Amino acid sequence: MARKKIREYDSKRLLKEHFKRISGFELPLRSAQITESTDSNKLVEAEPWLSSEKLVVKPDMLFGKRGKSGLVALNLDFAQVTTFVKERLGKEVVMDECKGPITTFIVEPFIPHNEEFYLNIVSERLGNSISFSECGGIEIEENWDKVKTVFVPTGVSFTSEVCAPLVGTLPLEVKSVIEEFIKVIFALFLDLDFSFLEMNPFTLVNGKPYPLDMRGELDDTAAFKNFKKWGNIEFPLPFGRVMSSTESFIHGLDEKTSSSLKFTVLNPKGRIWTMVAGGGASVIYADTVRSSHSTVGDLGYASELGNYAEYSGAPNEEEVLQYARVVIDCATANPDGRTRALVIGGGIANFTDVAATFNGIIRALKEKEAKLKAARMHIYVRRGGPNYQRGLAKMRLLGEEIGIPIEVYGPEATMTGICKQAIECISIAA
């Protein structure tokens, strides 16, 4: 599972679009998005309620505690909203030690209310945890002892009996309404492959639940089956994060293919780099490199991890070639005389032709022979799956052909094992 944060605007859009399908009832949510490219006149034409109601405006930038930071404005007309946004759009702020510009705002109707409830659903390995409190809002952390949680194992129905511990202390006049709301939200959570969903708070409007503030994360590995349900979904970068030119290039490749190509630079000067097939495997490789320094004399080599990289979904040879060129260029940049390691790995593929995938990587390694030698690169290969023996044989021959140390292993070796060899390589030859 790859948990990807989405904007509040998209969380509420998905909620509104699918709530009626699941429950049979309309959820009267309304929201609008404002960015630098927004034409205010056209926005009002598309959303007439903006000019006739009191409004709330706040940044929609994947950070929380907006109210405590003075970034939420209440009870404004649209002209005041426009002024509020203009004064802050593009301005840098510091949130949770991350600094970046505010580029996106969400505007909604101002909803006077008394009650504030809290709801949170989190996907876990064996099921889902559902938390609820009748003391929601900006002081939720101070009232965490009042949050009640139930765990629903995968495949188990979320019945009234399972929900009872969450709503047992609610007044009778709202208990059944909130219980049904939680059930619908949980069904929607599963149906749309959310991995995290939080409403803090939601309130009651005319006796019906209404989310005021919402955060969501989707399992982006489910995009292939949800592209119609999700619509034009955006997965923004974490707040304060800006793509480098190389990351933007890979992102562009990823958008043009049905395969998955991911690349993030963690430390441009790092000496351990990865090019890993499969999202799960890539996490194991990265986490092993980051944590295994304790097994190598506690030398702190976690800081040497240069990147996170993952390719999957059987990309073709040309896509792999372009991808590998970028990884190798970053891994060999600015040679300093010290040894580096490149881990070309993966789990045991189910359907991907390993030999065919390796063709693109081998072409890139041949092209970059001079750079690899200048960077004193040692390469570690581990792979299994269809045609893996032929793919590994090609890699062994390549090492002999270009004169670069390439150690090649099949599924008999562990993924964590070759990471430890890479760490030992740069620590011994430092």
C-alpha positions in Angstrom: 0.0 0.0 0.0 1.3 3.5 -0.9 -0.6 6.0 1.2 -0.8 9.3 -0.7 -2.3 12.5 0.9 -4.9 14.4 -1.0 -6.2 17.9 -0.6 -9.2 18.6 1.6 -11.0 19.8 -1.5 -10.6 16.3 -3.1 -11.5 14.5 0.1 -14.8 16.4 0.3 -15.4 16.1 -3.4 -15.1 12.3 -3.2 -17.3 12.3 -0.1 -20.0 14.3 -1.8 -19.9 12.4 -5.1 -20.2 8.9 -3.5 -22.1 9.4 -0.2 -25.5 9.3 -2.0 -24.5 6.2 -4.0 -23.7 4.3 -0.8 -26.3 5.7 1.6 -29.2 6.9 -0.7 -29.0 10.4 0.8 -27.5 13.6 -0.5 -24.7 15.2 1.6 -25.1 19.0 1.2 -21.4 19.7 1.0 -20.2 22.7 -1.1 -16.6 23.8 -1.6 -14.5 25.7 -4.1 -10.7 25.7 -4.8 -8.7 28.9 -5.4 -5.2 28.9 -6.8 -3.0 31.4 -8.6 -4.7 30.6 -11.9 -8.3 31.0 -10.6 -10.5 33.5 -12.3 -12.8 34.8 -9.5 -15.6 35.8 -11.9 -15.7 32.4 -13.5 -15.5 30.7 -10.1 -18.6 32.6 -8.9 -20.4 31.8 -12.2 -19.7 28.1 -11.6 -20.5 28.3 -7.8 -23.2 30.9 -7.3 -23.4 30.3 -3.6 -20.1 32.0 -3.2 -21.7 35.4 -3.8 -24.8 34.9 -1.6 -23.5 33.2 1.6 -21.0 33.9 4.4 -17.9 31.9 3.8 -14.9 30.2 5.4 -11.4 30.2 3.7 -8.3 28.3 4.6 -5.1 26.9 2.9 -5.4 23.5 1.4 -1.8 22.5 1.7 -1.5 19.1 3.5 -0.7 20.6 6.9 -2.8 20.8 10.0 -3.4 23.2 12.8 -4.5 25.9 10.4 -6.9 27.4 12.9 -4.3 27.6 15.7 -1.9 29.2 13.2 -4.3 32.0 12.2 -4.7 30.8 8.7 -8.5 30.3 8.8 -10.9 33.2 8.3 -14.6 32.8 9.2 -17.8 34.6 8.3 -16.5 36.5 5.3 -18.2 37.6 2.0 -16.5 36.6 -1.2 -14.8 40.0 -1.6 -13.2 39.5 1.8 -12.2 36.0 0.8 -10.5 37.3 -2.3 -8.6 39.9 -0.2 -7.6 37.2 2.3 -6.3 34.9 -0.4 -4.5 37.7 -2.3 -2.6 38.7 0.8 -1.4 35.1 1.4 -1.2 33.4 -2.0 2.5 32.6 -2.8 3.7 33.7 0.6 6.0 31.4 2.5 5.0 30.0 5.9 6.7 27.6 8.3 4.5 24.6 9.5 5.9 21.7 11.4 9.4 22.9 10.7 8.7 22.8 6.9 8.8 26.0 4.9 7.0 26.6 1.7 4.6 28.9 -0.2 0.8 28.7 0.1 -0.5 27.9 -3.4 -4.0 26.5 -2.8 -7.1 27.5 -0.8 -10.4 26.0 -0.1 -13.6 28.1 0.3 -16.8 26.8 1.9 -20.0 28.0 3.4 -19.7 29.3 7.0 -21.6 26.9 9.2 -22.5 28.2 12.7 -22.6 25.2 15.1 -22.5 24.1 18.7 -21.5 20.4 18.6 -18.1 19.3 17.3 -17.4 15.6 16.8 -14.3 13.7 15.8 -14.0 10.8 13.4 -10.9 9.0 12.3 -10.4 5.8 10.2 -7.0 4.3 9.6 -6.1 1.2 7.5 -3.8 -1.2 9.2 -2.3 -4.5 8.2 -5.1 -6.7 9.5 -8.0 -4.4 9.3 -9.1 -0.9 10.1 -9.2 1.2 13.3 -12.2 3.6 13.8 -12.0 6.3 16.4 -14.7 8.7 17.5 -15.2 11.4 20.1 -18.0 13.8 21.0 -15.3 16.4 21.9 -13.8 17.2 18.5 -12.3 20.4 17.2 -9.0 22.2 17.7 -8.6 21.0 21.3 -8.9 17.3 20.3 -5.3 16.6 21.5 -6.1 18.0 24.9 -9.2 15.7 25.1 -7.6 12.6 23.7 -8.7 10.5 26.7 -12.3 10.9 25.4 -11.5 9.3 22.0 -13.0 5.8 21.7 -11.6 3.3 19.2 -12.7 0.0 17.8 -10.8 -2.3 15.5 -12.6 -4.0 12.5 -10.7 -6.9 11.1 -10.6 -7.3 7.4 -13.7 -9.2 6.2 -15.7 -8.5 9.3 -18.9 -6.5 8.9 -19.1 -3.2 10.7 -22.4 -3.9 12.5 -24.3 -1.9 15.2 -22.8 -4.2 17.8 -19.2 -3.4 16.6 -20.1 0.4 16.5 -21.7 0.4 19.9 -18.6 1.3 22.0 -18.1 4.4 19.8 -21.6 5.9 20.2 -22.8 4.4 23.5 -22.6 7.7 25.5 -24.3 9.9 22.9 -27.8 11.3 23.6 -30.5 9.2 22.2 -31.7 11.9 19.8 -28.4 11.9 17.9 -27.1 8.4 18.6 -28.7 6.6 15.7 -28.0 9.4 13.2 -24.2 9.5 14.1 -24.0 5.7 14.1 -25.5 5.5 10.6 -23.1 8.3 9.4 -20.1 6.4 10.7 -21.2 3.2 9.0 -21.7 5.0 5.7 -18.3 6.8 6.0 -16.6 3.4 6.7 -18.3 1.8 3.7 -17.1 4.7 1.6 -13.6 4.4 3.1 -13.4 0.8 1.9 -15.1 1.4 -1.5 -12.8 4.2 -2.5 -9.6 2.6 -1.1 -8.9 5.3 1.5 -6.0 4.5 3.8 -6.7 7.4 6.2 -9.7 9.6 6.7 -10.2 12.1 9.4 -13.0 14.6 10.1 -12.1 17.0 12.8 -14.6 18.3 13.4 -17.9 17.3 11.9 -21.1 18.8 13.3 -24.9 18.5 12.9 -26.8 20.8 10.6 -30.6 20.4 10.8 -29.9 17.2 12.7 -27.7 15.7 9.9 -23.9 15.2 10.1 -21.8 17.7 8.2 -18.0 17.6 7.9 -16.3 20.9 8.6 -12.7 19.9 8.3 -11.4 16.8 6.6 -8.1 15.0 5.8 -7.7 12.0 3.5 -5.1 9.6 2.1 -5.7 7.2 -0.7 -4.0 3.9 -1.5 -2.6 4.9 -4.9 -1.9 1.3 -5.8 -5.7 1.0 -6.2 -5.8 3.7 -8.9 -6.2 1.2 -11.7 -9.6 0.1 -10.4 -10.7 3.5 -9.1 -9.8 5.9 -11.9 -13.5 6.5 -12.7 -14.5 6.9 -9.0 -11.6 9.1 -8.1 -11.9 11.3 -11.2 -9.2 13.9 -11.7 -7.4 13.3 -8.4 -4.3 15.2 -7.4 -1.5 13.8 -5.2 0.3 16.9 -4.1 3.9 16.8 -2.9 4.3 17.1 0.9 4.3 20.7 2.1 7.6 22.4 1.6 8.8 19.8 -1.0 9.8 20.9 -4.5 10.6 18.5 -7.3 14.1 18.7 -8.7 14.5 18.6 -12.5 15.4 14.9 -12.4 12.4 14.0 -10.3 10.1 16.1 -12.6 11.4 14.1 -15.6 10.6 10.8 -13.9 7.2 12.1 -12.8 6.5 13.0 -16.5 7.5 9.5 -17.6 5.2 8.0 -14.9 2.2 10.0 -16.1 2.7 8.8 -19.7 2.8 5.1 -18.9 0.5 2.5 -17.4 3.5 1.3 -15.4 4.8 2.9 -12.2 8.0 4.9 -12.1 8.9 6.7 -8.9 12.1 8.5 -7.9 12.8 10.8 -5.0 16.2 12.2 -4.1 16.9 12.0 -0.4 20.6 13.0 -0.3 22.3 14.1 -3.5 25.7 13.4 -1.9 24.6 10.0 -0.7 26.8 7.0 -1.5 24.1 4.3 -1.5 21.6 4.4 -4.3 18.7 2.1 -5.2 16.9 1.1 -8.4 14.2 -1.4 -7.1 11.4 -3.2 -8.8 8.2 -3.2 -6.8 6.8 -0.8 -4.3 6.9 -3.2 -1.4 10.5 -4.3 -2.2 11.6 -0.7 -2.6 10.4 0.1 0.9 12.2 -2.9 2.4 15.4 -1.9 0.6 15.2 1.7 1.7 14.3 0.9 5.3 17.1 -1.7 5.5 19.7 0.8 4.3 18.3 3.4 6.7 18.2 1.2 9.7 21.0 -1.4 9.2 23.8 0.9 10.2 23.4 -0.4 13.8 24.5 -3.8 12.4 27.7 -2.3 10.8 29.5 -0.9 13.8 26.8 1.8 14.4 28.6 4.0 11.8 25.6 6.0 10.8 25.4 5.0 7.1 21.6 5.6 7.1 22.5 9.2 6.1 24.2 7.8 3.0 21.0 6.7 1.3 20.8 8.8 -1.8 17.3 8.1 -3.0 14.0 6.3 -3.0 13.2 4.6 -6.3 10.6 2.1 -7.5 9.5 0.8 -10.9 6.7 -1.7 -11.4 3.9 -2.7 -13.7 6.2 -4.2 -16.4 7.6 -1.0 -17.9 9.0 -1.5 -21.4 12.7 -1.4 -22.3 12.7 2.2 -23.4 11.0 3.4 -20.3 13.4 1.4 -18.1 16.3 2.8 -20.1 15.3 6.5 -19.5 14.5 5.7 -15.9 17.9 4.0 -15.3 19.8 6.9 -17.0 18.4 9.4 -14.4 19.1 7.2 -11.4 22.7 6.5 -12.6 23.3 10.2 -13.4 22.3 11.2 -9.9 24.2 8.3 -8.3 27.4 9.2 -10.0 27.2 13.0 -9.8 30.2 14.9 -8.4 32.6 11.9 -7.7 34.8 12.5 -4.7 37.1 9.5 -4.7 35.1 7.5 -2.3 33.4 4.2 -3.1 29.6 4.2 -3.9 27.1 1.4 -4.2 24.1 0.9 -6.5 21.5 -1.7 -5.4 19.5 -3.0 -8.4 17.0 -5.2 -6.7 13.5 -6.5 -6.3 11.5 -9.3 -4.9 10.4 -12.3 -6.9 8.3 -11.1 -9.8 5.0 -12.7 -10.6 4.6 -11.6 -14.2 7.4 -9.3 -15.2 10.0 -10.7 -17.5 13.1 -10.0 -15.5 15.5 -10.4 -18.5 13.5 -8.0 -20.6 13.4 -5.4 -17.8 17.2 -5.8 -17.3 17.8 -5.0 -21.0 17.0 -1.3 -20.4 19.1 -1.2 -17.2 22.1 -2.9 -19.0 21.9 -0.4 -21.9 22.0 2.5 -19.4 24.9 1.0 -17.5 26.9 0.6 -20.7 26.2 4.2 -21.7 27.3 5.4 -18.3 30.4 3.2 -18.0 32.8 6.2 -17.6 30.6 7.9 -15.0 30.3 4.7 -13.0 34.0 4.2 -13.0 34.7 7.8 -12.0 32.3 7.4 -9.1 34.0 4.1 -8.0 30.6 2.4 -8.2 30.0 -1.1 -6.9 26.7 -2.7 -8.1 24.6 -5.3 -6.3 21.9 -7.1 -8.1 19.2 -9.3 -6.6 16.1 -10.5 -8.5 13.8 -13.5 -9.0 10.8 -14.3 -11.2 10.1 -15.2 -14.8 13.3 -15.5 -16.9 15.4 -14.3 -14.0 18.3 -16.8 -14.7 18.8 -15.2 -18.1 18.5 -11.7 -16.7 21.1 -12.4 -14.0 23.5 -14.1 -16.5 23.3 -10.9 -18.6 24.3 -8.8 -15.6 27.2 -11.0 -14.8 28.5 -10.7 -18.4 28.1 -7.0 -18.2 30.4 -6.7 -15.2 33.1 -8.6 -17.1 32.5 -6.5 -20.3 32.7 -3.0 -18.7 35.0 -3.8 -15.9 32.8 -2.6 -13.0 32.3 -4.7 -9.9 28.8 -6.3 -10.2 27.7 -8.9 -7.7 24.6 -10.8 -8.9 22.2 -12.9 -6.8 19.0 -14.7 -7.3 16.1 -15.4 -4.9 18.4 -17.5 -2.7 19.8 -14.2 -1.4 17.7 -12.0 0.9 16.8 -8.4 -0.1 18.1 -7.1 3.3 21.3 -9.1 2.8 22.5 -7.2 -0.3 21.7 -3.9 1.4 24.1 -4.9 4.2 26.7 -5.7 1.6 26.3 -2.3 0.0 26.7 -0.7 3.5 29.8 -2.8 4.1 31.2 -1.9 0.7 31.2 1.9 1.4 32.2 1.5 5.0 35.2 -0.7 4.3 36.3 1.3 1.2 35.5 4.8 2.6 
